[in-house]
Amino acid sequence: MKQVTGFLWMVVTGFLFVGVTATVKHLGGRVPAAEAAFLRYLLGLVFLLPLLGAIRRTKFDARRMGFFALRGLIHSVGVILWFFAMTRIPIAEVTALNYLSPVYITILAALFLNETFSWARGGAILAALIGVVLILRPGFREVGPGHMAMMGTALLFACSYMIAKVMSDEVSPAVVVAMLSVWTTLGLAPAAIAVWVWPTWDEIGWLFLVATLATTGHLTMTLAFKSAPISVTQPVTFLQLVWATILGWAVFGEGVDSFVLAGGTIIVGAVVIISFREARRRPETPPVAP
């Protein structure tokens, strides 16, 4: 029964995260990407109020604050690129390329955390690269700034999560999440001010909806991980690509690209293999979404 519960929570998570991308897509590009990202995080700070007690009980030395600030800066750039990509390429392509984050994490963990790099991991990474080629199809169609931005987003989110892995051994997960929100808001502020366009109340409302959907998505994802093993929850992430493809076609008039679906499926398969191997050693949490 718990596995069914975990499966259902992960399905809900997929709907919520696709809702995030759809809402940002609906906003369009009138509000610059840096400003939209800043407002999303600024409005989302209201959800940190229940975490104030955990924050006050934590001891922050220069090293910890330095790591949190570095993570906030890295994540800020990644979020800006994500918002930019949403206005340039179809939702399905954004979703598929975002699956690369766990693949990047595997490579970074081997390089910087001295984690073993097995043949199975290497094969999964090679499969993921084949999936990327299918999605982008360089030489057969134009690979635009939106695609490059999304590739950069996945890499930066992977770097952000690597720092979170280090800090989660020292402070509570609640504090790690809270510090990400605070420092990302601060990191986005200068970029937002540089391109500031006064948003309408309607646009502010949509961005608050983005913050609400993202926060709720992280909560339901946590509930899924508590209810079922990763062998149940991780494959369900593929449904996000299905929902994104249907939504892009039905709401935004985007075509259904079989190459994107095939490439995304291969990448998800690679992520599942990597996740299963990680689960044998210790439970892991996927990188955060925008």
N, C-alpha and C positions, 0 to 999 in steps of 0.2 A: 504493500500500500504506500509506503514511504517513497518507493521508486516512482510510482505513478504520480505522487504529489510533486516530486522533484521534476519530473518530466513536464507536468502542467505549469509549474512555476517558470520553467525555462521557456516554454512556449509563450507565456505572458511576457517574459523578458524580451523575447524577440519582437513581439508586437510593439512594446514600448520603445525600444531602440530604433525600430523602423519609423515609429511615430516621430522620434527626434529628427531623423533625416528628412522626413516628409515635411515637417513644420518649417525647418530651415529652408528647404526647397521652395515652399510656398512664399516665404518672405521675399525671395528674390535677391537682387544685388543692389537695391537702392541704399540700404545701410551697408557701409563697407564691412568686409569680413572681420577686420580687427575690432571694430566697434561692436558688431553683433556678438562676437565671441565674448568681449568684455561685459556687455550687458547681460548675457546669459549667465556668466559666473557671478556677477554682482547681485543679480536678482536671486540667484541660487544660495547666497549666503544666509538667507533666512532659514534654510534647512539645517544650518549648523547650530542653532540655538540649543537643541537637546544635547549637543556634544560639549557645551561650555564647561561642564564639570570635569570631564576627562581631560580637556585641554589645560585647565587650571592645575590639575594634579600632576601634570607632566613637567619634568625638569628639562629646560631647553638650554643647552650649552652652545658655544660657537660652532662646534662641529655639526651638531644636529641642525641648527638653523641654516648653516651653509648648505647642507644636503637638501633641506626642504626648499631653500631659495633656488638652488640649481634645478631641482625638479620642476618648480613652478615656471622657471624661465623656459626650460625645454618643452614643457607641456603647453605653454602659452603659444609658442611658435607652431607646434603641432595643431593646436585648435584653430589658429588663424588659417593655416593651410587647409584644414578640413572644411571650414566655412567657405573658403574660396572654391574648393573643389565642388562643393554642393551646388554652386551656381554655374558650373561649367560642364559637368558630365552627368550622365544619368544616375539615378539612385542605385540601380543594381550594380553599376561599376564601382561606385563609392563603397558599397557594402562588400563586394567581392575583394577589392584591394585592401580593405581594412582588415581582412582575415590574415594578412601578412604579418601583423604584429607578433603573434606567438612564434612565427618562424624566425623573425628577427631576434626575438628574445632567446631562442635556442642558440643562435650563433653568438650573441653577446655574452650569454652565460658561459659558453665554452671559452671565449676569449678573455673575459675579465673575472669570472668567478671560479675558474679552474674546474668546471663541470665536465664530465666525460663526454666525448663526442663519438657516438657509436655509428656503425654502418647504417643502422636503422634510421637514426636521425639524419645522417647524410642523404640517404635515399628519400626521406620525407621532404627535405629541403630542395632536392633536385626536382621532385614532383611539383612542389609549390612554384618553382621557377617556370616549369612548363605551363602551369596554370596561368601565371602572369603573362607569358608570351601569347597564350590563347586569348586572353582578355584584351591585351594591347594590340596584338597583331602588327608590330612595326613593319613598315614597308608595304603593307596592304591597306592601311588607313592612317590618318594623321594621329600621332600621339601628342595631344595638346597639353597646355599648362595645367589643366585640371587633373590629368592623369599623373603628371609629375608631382603635383602638389599632394595627391593622395598617397603616392609612394613615399614621399617625405613624411607625411603624417604618420603612416604605419611605423616607420623607423623611429621617429621622435617619441611616439607613444610607447614603443618598446624600451627606449632608453629611460623614459619616465618610470615605467614599471620596474626596471632593474634597480633604480634607486629606491623604489617602494619596497622591493624585496629586502634590501639591506636594512632600511629603517624599521621594517615590521618586526625585526628581531630585537629592537630596542624600545619601541613604544607601542601602544595599543593600535589596532587597525583603525579605530575611530579617530585617533589623532592623526594618523597618516592621511586619511581621507580629508579631514578638516584642514590640515596644512596645505594639501594640494589645492583646495578651493581658495584659501586665503592668498597663497603665493601666486597662483595662476591669475587671480583677479588683479593683484598688484602688477604682475608681469605684463598683463594685457593693457593696463591703463595708459602707459605712454604711447603705445601704438594706436590705441583708440582715440586719444586726444589729437594725435597728428592728422587723423583723417575724419574728424568728428562731423557728423551730419545729425541735426536734431531729429530724433525718431518721433514718430507719431505715437499717440497712446495705443493705437491698434497694434503697431509694431512691438511696443513694449509688452503688451499682453501676449503676443505670440512668443516672444522670447522668454517670458515667464513660464509659458506652457512648455517650452523646450527644457528649461531648468527642472520643472516638475516631472516631466516624463523621464528625463535622464536620472534624476535622483530616485524615483520610484523603480526604474529599471535596475539600478544597482541594488536596491533593497530586495526585489524579487529574485535577482540573480543569486544573492547571498542565501536566500531561503531555499533556492533550488540546490545549491551546493551542500546545505545542511541536511537536506532531505534525501538525496540520492548520490551515488558515486559518480565520478566523472565519466565513466563508461556510459552512463545514461544521459547526463546533461550535455556533454560536449557535442555529440552528433546533432543535437537539436538545433545548434547554432546555424546549421545549414538552412533551416526554415526562414531565417532572416533574409537570405538571398531570394527565397521564393516570394516572401511577402513584399520585399522591395521591388522585385520584377513586376509583380501584379499591380502594385500601387503605382509604379512609374507608368505602366501601360494604361491603367484605368483612369487615373487622375491627371497625370501630366502629359499624356500622349506620347510617352517614350516607347520606342520599339522594343520587342522582345528579342534579345540577341542570344542565339544559341551558343555562340562562342564564349560569351560572358558566363552563361550558366555552366558550361562545361569546365571553363577555367576555374570558376568559383568552387565547383564541386571537387575538383582535384586539390585545390588549396585547402578546403575544409577537410578532405581526407588526410592530407599531410598533417594538419593541425591535430586531428583526432589521434593519429599515430604518436605524435610527439606527446600529447596530453596523457595518453595511456602509459607511456614509459615514465613520464614524470610522476603519475599517480602511484606507481609502484614504489617510488622512493619517498615521496611526501606529497600531501595535497597542495595544489597550487590554485591561485585565483587569476583569471585572465586579466589582461590590462584593461584599464578603465576606458570607457567611451567618452566622446565629447560631452 
